[in-house]
Amino acid sequence: MSDVPVSEVDDVVTAEDIAQSGVEQTTEPLTTSVAAAADIPTPAAVTPAPTTSASTPRRRSGPPQTVGRRKESVVRVRLLPGTGNFTLNGKTLDAYFPNKVHQQIVKEPLVALEKTEQYDVVAKLHGGGTSGQAGALRLAVARALIEVEPDDRPALKRAGFLTRDPRVKERKKYGLKKARKAPQYSKR
């Protein structure tokens, strides 16, 4: 083998080289593997999983439950037929939001549709501050009213109650004191 140039030695693998390496050769006919493949189901035999149509929303039984978010606040609301009472984390509206501006923000969707005395609102609020929670609650109540009566959507949309406010606190950057506030510049 020493008479063969080096470039040909790398390209040629002989049966003796395979036998010396200890690799087993199989002489099984190809027809057995084809027969084994016949047991695999074809794509036509596989039934697709049932999918729900995007145009028809699923209806839950019971009162409508919706979620509203604003800044860091998340609010889960259940809208029940009633007399216009608000139960927010077990407290009344006046006790939870003592500020009249926040109370007005929360009631805006019901006032716009003139349904303030038709529904009771039961809500779980967490995260954020009072202003964020009031905005999140307003969005959740508006979404719940649409689930009850889809025909109210244009009026609520026109008033801007269905738009989730995307403004959130900007992250702090390295080298700065806050998101944009830079340390005081020193000339010397």
Contacts in CASP RR format, 6 or more apart in sequence:
PFRMAT RR
TARGET T0000
AUTHOR 0000-0000-0000
METHOD contacts of the structure
MODEL  1
MSDVPVSEVDDVVTAEDIAQSGVEQTTEPLTTSVAAAADIPTPAAVTPAP
TTSASTPRRRSGPPQTVGRRKESVVRVRLLPGTGNFTLNGKTLDAYFPNK
VHQQIVKEPLVALEKTEQYDVVAKLHGGGTSGQAGALRLAVARALIEVEP
DDRPALKRAGFLTRDPRVKERKKYGLKKARKAPQYSKR
1 9 0 8 1.000
18 25 0 8 1.000
52 58 0 8 1.000
63 78 0 8 1.000
63 79 0 8 1.000
63 80 0 8 1.000
64 78 0 8 1.000
64 79 0 8 1.000
64 144 0 8 1.000
64 147 0 8 1.000
64 148 0 8 1.000
65 76 0 8 1.000
65 77 0 8 1.000
65 78 0 8 1.000
65 144 0 8 1.000
66 76 0 8 1.000
66 77 0 8 1.000
66 79 0 8 1.000
66 140 0 8 1.000
66 141 0 8 1.000
66 143 0 8 1.000
66 144 0 8 1.000
66 147 0 8 1.000
67 74 0 8 1.000
67 75 0 8 1.000
67 76 0 8 1.000
67 77 0 8 1.000
67 140 0 8 1.000
67 143 0 8 1.000
68 74 0 8 1.000
68 75 0 8 1.000
68 76 0 8 1.000
68 77 0 8 1.000
68 136 0 8 1.000
68 137 0 8 1.000
68 139 0 8 1.000
68 140 0 8 1.000
68 143 0 8 1.000
68 164 0 8 1.000
69 75 0 8 1.000
69 136 0 8 1.000
69 139 0 8 1.000
69 164 0 8 1.000
70 132 0 8 1.000
70 133 0 8 1.000
70 134 0 8 1.000
70 135 0 8 1.000
70 136 0 8 1.000
70 139 0 8 1.000
70 164 0 8 1.000
70 165 0 8 1.000
71 128 0 8 1.000
71 129 0 8 1.000
71 131 0 8 1.000
71 132 0 8 1.000
71 136 0 8 1.000
71 165 0 8 1.000
71 167 0 8 1.000
71 168 0 8 1.000
71 169 0 8 1.000
72 127 0 8 1.000
72 128 0 8 1.000
72 129 0 8 1.000
72 132 0 8 1.000
72 168 0 8 1.000
72 169 0 8 1.000
73 125 0 8 1.000
73 126 0 8 1.000
73 127 0 8 1.000
73 128 0 8 1.000
73 129 0 8 1.000
73 132 0 8 1.000
73 133 0 8 1.000
73 135 0 8 1.000
73 136 0 8 1.000
74 125 0 8 1.000
74 126 0 8 1.000
74 127 0 8 1.000
74 136 0 8 1.000
75 123 0 8 1.000
75 124 0 8 1.000
75 125 0 8 1.000
75 126 0 8 1.000
75 133 0 8 1.000
75 136 0 8 1.000
75 137 0 8 1.000
75 139 0 8 1.000
75 140 0 8 1.000
76 123 0 8 1.000
76 124 0 8 1.000
76 140 0 8 1.000
77 121 0 8 1.000
77 122 0 8 1.000
77 123 0 8 1.000
77 137 0 8 1.000
77 140 0 8 1.000
77 141 0 8 1.000
77 143 0 8 1.000
77 144 0 8 1.000
78 121 0 8 1.000
78 122 0 8 1.000
78 123 0 8 1.000
78 144 0 8 1.000
79 119 0 8 1.000
79 120 0 8 1.000
79 121 0 8 1.000
79 141 0 8 1.000
79 144 0 8 1.000
79 145 0 8 1.000
79 147 0 8 1.000
79 148 0 8 1.000
80 119 0 8 1.000
80 120 0 8 1.000
80 121 0 8 1.000
80 122 0 8 1.000
81 118 0 8 1.000
81 119 0 8 1.000
81 120 0 8 1.000
82 117 0 8 1.000
82 118 0 8 1.000
82 119 0 8 1.000
82 120 0 8 1.000
83 117 0 8 1.000
83 120 0 8 1.000
84 110 0 8 1.000
84 116 0 8 1.000
84 117 0 8 1.000
84 118 0 8 1.000
84 119 0 8 1.000
84 120 0 8 1.000
84 121 0 8 1.000
85 92 0 8 1.000
85 120 0 8 1.000
85 121 0 8 1.000
86 92 0 8 1.000
86 93 0 8 1.000
86 96 0 8 1.000
86 106 0 8 1.000
86 120 0 8 1.000
86 121 0 8 1.000
86 123 0 8 1.000
87 120 0 8 1.000
87 121 0 8 1.000
87 122 0 8 1.000
87 123 0 8 1.000
88 96 0 8 1.000
88 97 0 8 1.000
88 121 0 8 1.000
88 123 0 8 1.000
88 125 0 8 1.000
88 137 0 8 1.000
89 96 0 8 1.000
89 123 0 8 1.000
89 124 0 8 1.000
89 125 0 8 1.000
93 103 0 8 1.000
93 106 0 8 1.000
94 103 0 8 1.000
96 125 0 8 1.000
97 103 0 8 1.000
97 106 0 8 1.000
97 130 0 8 1.000
97 134 0 8 1.000
99 130 0 8 1.000
102 130 0 8 1.000
102 131 0 8 1.000
102 134 0 8 1.000
105 134 0 8 1.000
105 135 0 8 1.000
105 137 0 8 1.000
105 138 0 8 1.000
106 134 0 8 1.000
106 135 0 8 1.000
106 137 0 8 1.000
106 138 0 8 1.000
106 141 0 8 1.000
107 116 0 8 1.000
108 138 0 8 1.000
108 159 0 8 1.000
108 161 0 8 1.000
109 138 0 8 1.000
109 141 0 8 1.000
109 142 0 8 1.000
109 145 0 8 1.000
109 156 0 8 1.000
109 159 0 8 1.000
109 161 0 8 1.000
110 116 0 8 1.000
110 119 0 8 1.000
110 141 0 8 1.000
110 145 0 8 1.000
112 155 0 8 1.000
112 156 0 8 1.000
112 159 0 8 1.000
112 161 0 8 1.000
113 145 0 8 1.000
113 152 0 8 1.000
113 155 0 8 1.000
113 156 0 8 1.000
115 145 0 8 1.000
119 145 0 8 1.000
119 148 0 8 1.000
121 141 0 8 1.000
121 144 0 8 1.000
123 137 0 8 1.000
123 140 0 8 1.000
125 133 0 8 1.000
125 136 0 8 1.000
125 137 0 8 1.000
127 133 0 8 1.000
135 165 0 8 1.000
138 161 0 8 1.000
139 161 0 8 1.000
139 162 0 8 1.000
139 164 0 8 1.000
139 165 0 8 1.000
142 156 0 8 1.000
142 161 0 8 1.000
142 162 0 8 1.000
143 162 0 8 1.000
145 152 0 8 1.000
145 156 0 8 1.000
146 152 0 8 1.000
146 153 0 8 1.000
146 156 0 8 1.000
146 162 0 8 1.000
153 162 0 8 1.000
156 162 0 8 1.000
169 179 0 8 1.000
170 179 0 8 1.000
170 180 0 8 1.000
171 179 0 8 1.000
172 178 0 8 1.000
172 179 0 8 1.000
173 179 0 8 1.000
173 180 0 8 1.000
175 182 0 8 1.000
175 183 0 8 1.000
176 182 0 8 1.000
176 183 0 8 1.000
177 183 0 8 1.000
END
